[in-house]
Amino acid sequence: MEGRMEIVKNREKGIYLIIDPSWEENLLLPQIRQIVQEEIVAIQIWDNFKDEQQFLPLIDKICEISHAQHIPVIINNHWKLLECTRLDGVHFDSIPKNWNKIKDKFLEAHIIGLTCNNDLSDLKWAEKNQLNYVSFCSVFPSKTSNSCELVNFETIEKAKEQYSLPVFLAGGISHENLPLLSHLYFDGIAMVSGIMSAKKPQEAIQKYRTILNQ
């Protein structure tokens, strides 16, 4: 995957999957193999680990499975892993202090995203620095996004009015509450348990996509 990468490639709203690498490998990898049969925009590996080196073999296995279906794999925060793995990008939970070093090494050939909340100055920074996308977290209360403040829907509306970056929404999204977002302009949703914990993840993805693009 060479050149400036993009995360949004068509007009349909997409699904961005976040996975927990602390899952047992014999459970995680089969679930990913099912999921990548569906059209998703990217897989992000949550940085729920203490030892980077311990997870390098797993990262490469995830990349192999995903790349076979042309799906990019992004790491959460640990940007240095871009130097020693097949990862396609990094998602930052906040603006990194060493951005100039990261930008010079990875901006042109990797996907880079940022979590935003109700402070649109972060989104302004992301657009100025040519990131690929932002993700607003959390739009609904969520066990997996308990460190995020709830985002006002008005903030999301202002974001699409004032900025051109692709916008994803994350946190507590389900089949039941997704229609509550239908009046907002955004490019996709970031999902964790709604897909990874589903007994039939492919059917869950298909249902999310149907609701998203009605």
C-alpha positions as CSV (number, residue, x, y, z in Angstrom):
1,M,0.0,0.0,0.0
2,E,2.0,2.9,-1.3
3,G,1.4,6.7,-1.6
4,R,-1.0,8.9,0.3
5,M,-3.6,6.5,1.8
6,E,-7.3,7.3,2.2
7,I,-9.8,5.8,4.6
8,V,-13.0,6.9,2.8
9,K,-13.2,5.7,-0.8
10,N,-16.9,6.0,-1.7
11,R,-20.0,7.9,-0.9
12,E,-21.5,5.2,1.4
13,K,-21.0,5.4,5.1
14,G,-18.5,2.8,6.3
15,I,-17.6,0.7,9.3
16,Y,-14.3,1.0,11.1
17,L,-13.6,-1.9,13.4
18,I,-11.6,-1.7,16.7
19,I,-10.3,-4.9,18.1
20,D,-8.9,-5.9,21.5
21,P,-5.6,-7.7,21.2
22,S,-5.9,-9.1,24.7
23,W,-8.4,-11.7,23.4
24,E,-7.2,-15.2,23.1
25,E,-5.7,-15.6,19.7
26,N,-7.8,-18.7,18.9
27,L,-10.9,-16.6,19.4
28,L,-9.7,-13.3,17.9
29,L,-8.3,-14.5,14.6
30,P,-11.3,-16.6,13.5
31,Q,-13.5,-13.7,14.3
32,I,-11.4,-11.3,12.2
33,R,-11.4,-13.9,9.3
34,Q,-15.2,-13.7,9.2
35,I,-15.3,-10.0,9.5
36,V,-12.9,-9.2,6.7
37,Q,-15.3,-11.0,4.3
38,E,-17.5,-7.9,4.6
39,E,-16.6,-4.5,3.4
40,I,-15.1,-2.5,6.2
41,V,-12.9,0.6,5.9
42,A,-10.2,-0.3,8.4
43,I,-9.2,-2.3,11.5
44,Q,-7.7,-0.6,14.5
45,I,-5.8,-2.5,17.1
46,W,-6.6,-1.0,20.5
47,D,-3.4,-0.5,22.6
48,N,-4.7,-2.8,25.3
49,F,-1.2,-4.3,25.9
50,K,1.8,-3.6,28.0
51,D,4.6,-5.1,26.0
52,E,4.8,-4.1,22.3
53,Q,7.3,-6.8,21.4
54,Q,5.0,-9.5,22.8
55,F,2.3,-8.5,20.3
56,L,4.4,-8.2,17.2
57,P,3.6,-11.7,15.9
58,L,-0.1,-11.2,16.5
59,I,0.0,-7.8,14.7
60,D,1.6,-9.4,11.6
61,K,-1.1,-12.2,11.6
62,I,-3.9,-9.6,11.8
63,C,-2.2,-7.6,8.9
64,E,-1.9,-10.8,6.8
65,I,-5.6,-11.6,7.2
66,S,-6.7,-8.0,6.6
67,H,-4.4,-7.2,3.7
68,A,-5.6,-10.3,1.8
69,Q,-9.0,-8.4,1.6
70,H,-7.3,-5.0,1.0
71,I,-8.3,-3.7,4.4
72,P,-5.8,-1.4,6.2
73,V,-4.7,-2.1,9.8
74,I,-4.1,0.8,12.2
75,I,-2.4,0.8,15.6
76,N,-3.7,2.8,18.5
77,N,-1.1,5.4,19.7
78,H,2.0,3.2,19.3
79,W,3.3,4.9,16.2
80,K,6.8,3.4,16.5
81,L,5.4,0.1,15.5
82,L,5.0,1.4,12.0
83,E,8.7,1.0,11.6
84,C,8.8,-2.7,12.3
85,T,5.5,-4.2,11.2
86,R,3.2,-4.2,8.2
87,L,0.8,-1.7,9.9
88,D,-0.8,0.9,7.6
89,G,-1.3,3.7,10.1
90,V,-1.8,5.0,13.6
91,H,-4.8,6.4,15.5
92,F,-4.0,8.9,18.2
93,D,-6.3,9.4,21.3
94,S,-4.9,12.9,21.6
95,I,-2.5,15.2,19.7
96,P,1.0,13.7,20.0
97,K,3.7,15.9,21.5
98,N,6.3,14.7,19.0
99,W,4.1,15.3,16.0
100,N,6.9,16.8,13.9
101,K,9.0,13.7,14.1
102,I,6.0,11.5,13.3
103,K,4.9,13.7,10.4
104,D,8.3,13.6,8.7
105,K,8.4,9.8,8.9
106,F,4.9,8.6,8.3
107,L,2.4,11.3,7.1
108,E,2.8,10.7,3.3
109,A,2.5,6.9,3.2
110,H,0.2,6.1,6.2
111,I,-3.3,6.6,7.5
112,I,-3.3,8.9,10.5
113,G,-6.4,9.6,12.6
114,L,-7.3,11.4,15.8
115,T,-10.0,11.1,18.5
116,C,-11.9,14.4,19.0
117,N,-14.5,15.4,21.5
118,N,-16.4,18.7,22.0
119,D,-13.3,20.8,21.5
120,L,-13.2,21.6,17.8
121,S,-9.6,22.9,18.1
122,D,-8.4,19.3,17.8
123,L,-10.3,18.9,14.6
124,K,-8.9,22.2,13.3
125,W,-5.4,20.9,14.1
126,A,-6.1,17.6,12.4
127,E,-7.2,19.3,9.2
128,K,-4.3,21.8,9.2
129,N,-1.8,18.9,9.6
130,Q,-3.4,16.8,6.8
131,L,-4.6,13.8,8.9
132,N,-6.8,11.3,7.1
133,Y,-9.8,11.4,9.4
134,V,-11.1,12.1,12.9
135,S,-13.3,10.0,15.2
136,F,-15.7,11.6,17.7
137,C,-16.0,9.7,20.9
138,S,-18.3,9.0,22.7
139,V,-21.6,9.6,21.0
140,F,-23.5,7.3,23.5
141,P,-22.5,5.9,26.9
142,S,-20.2,2.9,26.4
143,K,-18.3,0.4,28.6
144,T,-15.5,0.3,26.0
145,S,-15.3,4.1,25.7
146,N,-15.5,5.0,29.3
147,S,-12.6,7.5,29.1
148,C,-14.4,9.6,26.5
149,E,-16.8,12.4,27.3
150,L,-20.1,12.4,25.6
151,V,-20.0,14.4,22.3
152,N,-22.8,16.9,21.6
153,F,-24.6,16.3,18.4
154,E,-24.2,20.0,17.7
155,T,-20.5,19.6,17.7
156,I,-20.7,16.9,15.0
157,E,-22.9,19.2,12.9
158,K,-20.4,22.1,13.3
159,A,-17.5,19.8,12.4
160,K,-19.0,18.9,9.0
161,E,-20.0,22.5,8.4
162,Q,-16.5,24.0,9.1
163,Y,-14.1,21.2,8.1
164,S,-13.6,18.8,5.3
165,L,-11.9,15.8,7.0
166,P,-13.8,12.5,7.1
167,V,-15.7,12.1,10.4
168,F,-16.3,8.8,12.1
169,L,-18.5,8.4,15.2
170,A,-17.7,6.0,18.1
171,G,-18.9,4.9,21.4
172,G,-22.0,2.9,22.5
173,I,-23.4,2.6,19.0
174,S,-25.9,-0.2,18.5
175,H,-28.4,-1.3,15.9
176,E,-31.1,0.2,18.1
177,N,-29.6,3.7,18.6
178,L,-27.9,4.1,15.3
179,P,-31.1,5.6,13.7
180,L,-30.8,8.5,16.2
181,L,-27.7,9.7,14.3
182,S,-29.5,9.7,10.9
183,H,-29.9,13.5,10.8
184,L,-26.1,14.1,11.2
185,Y,-23.5,14.3,8.5
186,F,-20.7,11.8,9.0
187,D,-18.7,9.3,7.0
188,G,-19.0,6.2,9.1
189,I,-18.9,4.5,12.6
190,A,-16.2,2.9,14.7
191,M,-17.4,-0.3,16.3
192,V,-16.0,-2.6,19.0
193,S,-18.3,-5.0,20.9
194,G,-21.3,-4.5,18.6
195,I,-19.4,-6.6,16.0
196,M,-16.6,-8.4,17.8
197,S,-18.9,-9.9,20.4
198,A,-21.6,-10.8,17.9
199,K,-22.3,-14.5,17.3
200,K,-22.6,-13.8,13.6
201,P,-20.4,-10.8,13.0
202,Q,-21.0,-10.7,9.2
203,E,-24.7,-10.4,9.7
204,A,-24.1,-7.7,12.3
205,I,-22.0,-5.7,9.9
206,Q,-24.6,-6.1,7.1
207,K,-27.3,-4.8,9.4
208,Y,-25.2,-1.8,10.5
209,R,-24.5,-1.0,6.9
210,T,-28.1,-1.2,5.9
211,I,-29.1,1.2,8.7
212,L,-26.2,3.6,7.9
213,N,-27.1,3.9,4.3
214,Q,-30.8,4.0,4.3
